[in-house]
Amino acid sequence: MAKYYPIMLDVRNRPALVIGGDRIAAEKAAALQASGANVTIMNPTFGAEVLALHEQHSITLRQKAYEPGDLADAFVIIAATNDKDFIEALWTEAQERNQLINIVDVPSRCTFIIPSILRRDQLTIAVSTEGASPSLAKRIRHRLEALFPPAYGTYLRLASVVRSHMRKQGLSYDRRDDFFGNYYTSDVLSQLEQGNHAEAVAITAKLLERYNVTVPTTTITSDMKEVG
């Protein structure tokens, strides 16, 4: 059986439609909004979670029941419903329009599935069981949280800054790759976990010197603030 093809989807400034009015709909809408989508939630009624989300963020509410044609212009659609006839109607219209659609907990009526996601700023780890057990995917993600602490966000920003300086100074790809091998096994991450940012930057600057790349720690720190 063919497997899912994993991708990272750019929904920034694209219209996303969430159908439903309960907590699940609110969670799906919040995730899309956090990724930059222009989100609309459509349902005849809205629960407290959806109303709270509407007050806090730029999310549009359409208080109405679904009618054919309501999916028009949506780049991506997520629906939370157990109504079989409703599911088939949504699926049929989305297929006709070649739209991306996810019916929560109904993998056979999805053109994409949503993994359990762990984010550490620029680091995104997605765990998927291809719809077999979202609950297990969530628990696997929880285990990964201990392996990838919040400090990984700063760790990646620091890596991004030094990579930029290495490229500016003409360091080859292979040499940059060697550097990051050393960076990965260094004490940089552990220092960041302990809150010793200055020491982490100092260790990184010394590593750069091994590759004949000289960057003052003050410059690295300033660049990290800009990236942040």
Phi, psi and omega in degrees: 000135180295143180265165175292147178263110185286131176221165171248118189265129178271109180252010182301126178062019177256148181285127178237134181246124175249127181251119182144163183228010185257193181300320181298316178300319179297319180296316180295318180295319180297320180294319178293318180296321179294337178265008172095006181285155171270103193261135170238134174250127182239131178185154177296328179225157180231135177278177184299323182295318179293317180296321178295320179296320179298321180290327186273333186227168181278071180243131181272138176251133173241104185272087181198160174278153180297140171225148177308134183104346181291343180274353183305137176078351179286131177283322180218144183231134173232130181233136177245097182205153176249002181284112185298318180295320179296316179301314181295323179295316178297314181300316181298313181294318180297321178296318179298327183264000183056045181261155175281124181221143175229119172262115187304127177068019175230077185304328181291345179242044178226136170268352172207156175240156185254118180284169170279128192244134172247122180244136171228079186055248183282349177273124176234124177243121181251130180246123181228140172252018182055037176087355183293318180201088177303328180295320176292321178301320179296319181289326174295319178299319179301322179293324180291336181301327179287330180281335182235081183292167180306333180299343179300333178297310178295321179303318180286324177297319177297318179297320180296320180295311183291328177299319179298318180292323179295321179292319180298326181268012170078020178290133183294163179301316182297320179291322177296321179296319176299318180302313184290339171296317178290321179300317183294324182268000181280183179269011184302308183297317181296324177295320178294322178298327180274359180085010181269071185295318181299318179294322178297319179292320180297317178299319180295318180297322178292323177297320179298322181298330177298337182252020178060033175243113182254119178224123179300146179299328179295325178292317179299315180297317180295317179297324179295323177296322179292319178296319180296000000 
